[in-house]
Amino acid sequence: MSKYQFDVQVQPEYLPEQSSPDSGVFSFAYTITITNTGDTPAQLISRHWVISDARGHTEEVKGLGVVGQQPLLQPGQSFQYTSGCGLRTASGTMHGTFHCVAVDGEPFSCPVPLFVLEATHPGASGQPLAGRVLH
């Protein structure tokens, strides 16, 4: 096991009640679970997201903490939060990095692997709203 390591799990969700497909507005929520799988307590300091829609439009978001917090996680401890983003297309992707500092002062980065945001028909067994075209 690495001395400095966070594991990240992501659960994206389409929000049809906050979307307007005819106007090109697609809203998504994502729930992030961050677990300290290392040997040393560490604090999440900042985040960097890269959000891309199906037309290749990319937006970067950087900021301190997550949802206004900078959680300090002991080994084995998890922190979960939900946030959201909007796209101009029915599908897109997100990925990023959490920047952390261990209690011994060592900085490290925790990558968040690429995940898909995809609008689905409400009540239609999760069928995509439009064909997936990712760049």
Secondary structure as GFF3:
##gff-version 3
##sequence-region A 1 135
A	DSSP	beta_strand	6	14	.	.	.	ID=ss1
A	DSSP	three_ten_helix	16	18	.	.	.	ID=ss2
A	DSSP	three_ten_helix	21	23	.	.	.	ID=ss3
A	DSSP	beta_strand	26	36	.	.	.	ID=ss4
A	DSSP	beta_strand	42	53	.	.	.	ID=ss5
A	DSSP	beta_strand	58	64	.	.	.	ID=ss6
A	DSSP	beta_strand	72	73	.	.	.	ID=ss7
A	DSSP	beta_strand	78	87	.	.	.	ID=ss8
A	DSSP	beta_strand	91	102	.	.	.	ID=ss9
A	DSSP	beta_strand	107	118	.	.	.	ID=ss10
###
